[in-house]
Amino acid sequence: MAKTVYFCRHAQAEHNVAEDYSSASPPPLPSHPSLTSLSLSTSPTVPDAPLTKLGRQQSADLRNETQDGFQKDAQLLVSSPLRRPMQTAIIGFAPLRERLDKAGKPMVLLPELQEVNDLPCDTGSDRTILESDPEFASLDFTSLTPSPAPPHWDSAPSWTSKQGIFNPERVTERARWVRRWVRERSESKIVVVAHGDILRVITDGRRSATPWANAEVRAYTFSDKPEDQDDAVVVPVREVAKEGEEEPTTTDMKEGRTY
């Protein structure tokens, strides 16, 4: 049976929009080599940026649009462990999550799905911080502190280190690992909630400029071409839902792209 993967970008988060936190005269950006040319229409300095009020509404709209569709028969829910995709999953895929929890299949938090860039907004929080947040009380964060760390982490000291496999320069390798991991799962319908930049690399196989809207879901399947098997290439099937706008990622802002 062909596997269908429903990739979803998180809903609008605080780093996406200046009006949610910036003053008329915003402070200068801190010194960081990755911040060169970033526009103040985003704030890469918001740590592990959570959803905005609009982002929560987009997530609720996503639930309403999809609860009678793939949420009824998807067999696995996977999320990046950053706040904004977890919040999107908790709100947007609540019916799916409730059904899977009852079946003993809680949402999987996959550190390899974290966003690409080495910036505060694209870096996750420590496990202890996330476990102390009441919104995440029902989630299992053991995957963030595996002991021993899996070999493919390549000596990364932690999932928030941006070292080893999490180094932005190795994102193509990390995206391939994610595709292979998803392909090897036994489930035939899987929902994956992540971020704009990492989703581009997962679905395009490279650091592309393909826009993803906030709270957008696209269905993919795996290529059956022999030459695509090692990379576990995915091919698009259809757009499923789209609740928000094509807010720029930090890579877009760094490179001067707007949508």
C-alpha positions as CSV (number, residue, x, y, z in Angstrom):
1,M,0.0,0.0,0.0
2,A,1.4,3.4,-1.0
3,K,2.3,5.6,1.9
4,T,0.8,9.1,2.2
5,V,2.6,11.8,4.2
6,Y,0.7,14.9,5.2
7,F,3.4,17.6,5.7
8,C,2.2,20.7,7.6
9,R,4.0,24.0,8.3
10,H,3.2,25.5,11.7
11,A,0.7,28.3,12.0
12,Q,1.8,32.0,12.4
13,A,4.3,32.5,15.2
14,E,5.6,35.5,17.0
15,H,8.9,35.7,15.0
16,N,6.9,35.9,11.7
17,V,5.3,39.3,12.4
18,A,6.8,42.5,13.9
19,E,3.5,44.0,15.1
20,D,3.1,41.3,17.7
21,Y,6.1,42.3,19.7
22,S,8.0,45.3,18.1
23,S,7.9,48.9,19.2
24,A,7.9,51.8,16.8
25,S,11.7,52.0,17.3
26,P,12.8,48.4,17.7
27,P,16.1,47.7,19.4
28,P,19.1,46.8,17.2
29,L,19.6,43.2,16.4
30,P,22.3,41.5,18.5
31,S,25.5,40.6,16.9
32,H,25.2,37.2,15.1
33,P,26.7,36.2,11.8
34,S,23.4,34.6,10.7
35,L,21.5,37.9,11.2
36,T,23.2,39.8,8.4
37,S,20.5,41.5,6.2
38,L,17.6,40.1,8.2
39,S,14.6,42.5,8.0
40,L,12.9,43.7,11.2
41,S,9.6,42.5,9.7
42,T,10.6,39.3,11.5
43,S,12.3,38.9,14.8
44,P,14.9,36.0,14.8
45,T,15.6,36.9,18.4
46,V,12.3,35.5,19.8
47,P,13.4,32.3,21.6
48,D,11.6,29.2,20.4
49,A,8.9,31.4,19.1
50,P,5.3,30.4,20.1
51,L,2.1,30.9,18.1
52,T,0.4,34.3,17.9
53,K,-3.3,34.8,18.6
54,L,-3.8,34.6,14.8
55,G,-1.7,31.4,14.7
56,R,-3.9,29.8,17.2
57,Q,-7.0,30.7,15.2
58,Q,-5.3,29.3,12.0
59,S,-4.7,26.1,13.9
60,A,-8.4,26.0,14.9
61,D,-9.4,26.6,11.3
62,L,-7.1,23.8,10.3
63,R,-8.9,21.4,12.7
64,N,-12.3,22.4,11.3
65,E,-11.1,21.9,7.7
66,T,-9.4,18.5,8.2
67,Q,-11.1,16.8,11.1
68,D,-13.5,14.9,8.8
69,G,-10.8,14.1,6.3
70,F,-7.3,12.5,6.9
71,Q,-7.6,13.0,10.7
72,K,-10.1,10.2,10.7
73,D,-7.7,7.6,9.4
74,A,-4.1,8.9,9.8
75,Q,-2.1,6.4,11.9
76,L,0.8,8.6,13.3
77,L,1.3,12.2,14.3
78,V,4.8,13.5,14.4
79,S,6.0,17.0,15.3
80,S,9.1,19.1,15.6
81,P,9.7,19.7,19.3
82,L,9.7,23.5,18.9
83,R,6.8,25.3,20.5
84,R,5.1,26.5,17.4
85,P,4.7,23.2,15.6
86,M,3.7,21.4,18.8
87,Q,1.0,24.1,19.5
88,T,-0.2,23.8,15.9
89,A,-0.5,20.0,16.3
90,I,-2.2,20.2,19.7
91,I,-4.9,22.6,18.4
92,G,-5.1,21.7,14.7
93,F,-4.9,18.0,15.0
94,A,-6.7,17.5,18.3
95,P,-9.2,14.8,17.0
96,L,-6.4,12.8,15.5
97,R,-4.2,13.1,18.6
98,E,-7.1,12.1,20.9
99,R,-7.8,9.0,18.8
100,L,-4.2,8.0,18.6
101,D,-3.6,8.6,22.3
102,K,-6.5,6.2,23.1
103,A,-4.9,3.6,20.9
104,G,-1.6,4.0,22.7
105,K,0.2,5.9,20.0
106,P,1.1,9.3,21.4
107,M,2.4,12.1,19.2
108,V,6.1,11.6,18.4
109,L,8.4,14.5,18.9
110,L,11.3,14.2,16.4
111,P,14.3,16.5,17.1
112,E,15.4,16.0,13.5
113,L,12.4,18.0,12.3
114,Q,13.7,21.2,14.0
115,E,14.1,24.3,12.0
116,V,17.3,24.9,10.1
117,N,19.0,28.1,11.1
118,D,21.2,28.8,14.2
119,L,19.0,31.6,15.5
120,P,17.0,31.9,18.8
121,C,13.6,31.6,17.0
122,D,14.7,28.4,15.2
123,T,16.3,26.7,18.2
124,G,14.3,24.6,20.6
125,S,14.0,24.8,24.4
126,D,15.5,22.5,27.0
127,R,13.4,19.5,27.9
128,T,12.9,20.8,31.5
129,I,11.5,24.1,30.3
130,L,9.0,22.4,27.9
131,E,7.9,19.9,30.6
132,S,7.2,22.7,32.9
133,D,4.8,24.3,30.4
134,P,1.1,23.3,31.2
135,E,0.3,23.4,27.5
136,F,2.7,20.5,26.9
137,A,2.0,18.5,30.0
138,S,0.6,15.5,28.1
139,L,3.6,15.2,25.7
140,D,6.5,12.8,26.0
141,F,9.8,14.6,25.7
142,T,12.1,11.6,26.3
143,S,13.2,11.8,22.6
144,L,15.0,15.1,23.4
145,T,17.5,13.5,25.8
146,P,18.2,10.0,24.5
147,S,20.9,8.1,26.3
148,P,23.0,7.2,24.6
149,A,22.5,9.7,21.8
150,P,21.8,8.0,18.4
151,P,24.8,7.6,16.1
152,H,23.4,9.8,13.4
153,W,23.4,12.8,15.8
154,D,27.2,12.6,15.2
155,S,28.3,13.7,18.7
156,A,25.8,16.6,18.9
157,P,25.8,17.4,22.7
158,S,22.1,18.2,22.7
159,W,19.2,18.6,20.3
160,T,19.4,22.4,20.7
161,S,23.1,22.6,20.0
162,K,23.0,23.1,16.3
163,Q,26.0,20.8,16.1
164,G,26.5,17.4,14.5
165,I,23.5,16.5,12.4
166,F,21.7,19.7,13.5
167,N,24.4,21.9,12.0
168,P,22.6,24.1,9.4
169,E,25.3,23.1,6.8
170,R,24.1,19.5,7.1
171,V,20.4,20.1,6.7
172,T,20.2,18.1,3.4
173,E,21.6,15.1,5.2
174,R,19.2,15.6,8.1
175,A,16.2,15.9,5.7
176,R,17.2,12.7,4.0
177,W,17.3,11.0,7.4
178,V,13.8,12.2,8.2
179,R,12.5,10.9,4.8
180,R,14.0,7.5,5.4
181,W,12.7,7.4,8.9
182,V,9.1,8.2,7.7
183,R,9.4,5.7,4.9
184,E,10.5,2.9,7.2
185,R,7.6,3.4,9.6
186,S,4.9,0.8,9.2
187,E,2.0,3.3,9.1
188,S,0.6,4.1,5.7
189,K,-0.8,7.6,6.6
190,I,1.4,9.9,8.6
191,V,1.0,13.6,9.6
192,V,4.3,15.6,10.1
193,V,4.2,19.1,11.5
194,A,7.4,21.2,11.1
195,H,8.8,24.4,9.7
196,G,9.1,26.2,6.4
197,D,12.8,25.8,5.8
198,I,13.1,22.2,6.8
199,L,10.0,21.3,4.9
200,R,11.6,22.8,1.7
201,V,14.6,20.5,2.1
202,I,12.5,17.5,3.0
203,T,10.2,17.9,0.0
204,D,12.5,19.5,-2.6
205,G,15.7,17.7,-1.6
206,R,17.6,21.0,-1.3
207,R,17.4,24.5,0.2
208,S,14.9,25.9,-2.2
209,A,12.7,29.0,-2.1
210,T,9.4,27.1,-2.4
211,P,6.9,29.0,-0.3
212,W,4.9,27.3,2.4
213,A,2.0,29.1,4.0
214,N,1.3,29.0,7.7
215,A,-0.9,26.1,8.7
216,E,-0.7,24.7,5.2
217,V,-0.9,20.9,4.6
218,R,0.3,19.1,1.5
219,A,0.1,15.4,0.8
220,Y,3.1,13.6,-0.6
221,T,4.0,10.0,-1.4
222,F,7.4,8.3,-2.0
223,S,8.8,8.0,-5.5
224,D,9.0,4.4,-6.8
225,K,11.8,5.2,-9.2
226,P,14.9,3.0,-8.5
227,E,17.2,6.0,-8.7
228,D,15.2,7.8,-5.9
229,Q,15.3,5.0,-3.3
230,D,18.5,5.9,-1.5
231,D,17.4,9.5,-0.9
232,A,13.8,8.4,-0.2
233,V,12.5,11.1,-2.5
234,V,9.0,12.3,-2.0
235,V,6.6,13.5,-4.7
236,P,3.6,15.9,-4.3
237,V,0.1,14.5,-4.5
238,R,-2.1,17.5,-3.7
239,E,-2.6,20.5,-1.4
240,V,-4.9,19.6,1.4
241,A,-5.5,22.8,3.4
242,K,-4.1,26.3,3.7
243,E,-5.2,28.6,6.5
244,G,-2.5,31.3,6.6
245,E,-0.3,33.4,4.4
246,E,3.1,32.6,3.0
247,E,5.0,34.2,5.9
248,P,8.8,34.4,5.2
249,T,11.2,32.1,7.0
250,T,14.4,33.4,8.5
251,T,16.2,32.2,5.4
252,D,13.8,34.2,3.2
253,M,14.5,37.3,5.2
254,K,18.3,36.7,5.2
255,E,18.2,36.4,1.4
256,G,15.8,39.3,0.9
257,R,12.8,37.2,-0.3
258,T,9.3,38.3,0.5
259,Y,5.9,36.8,-0.6
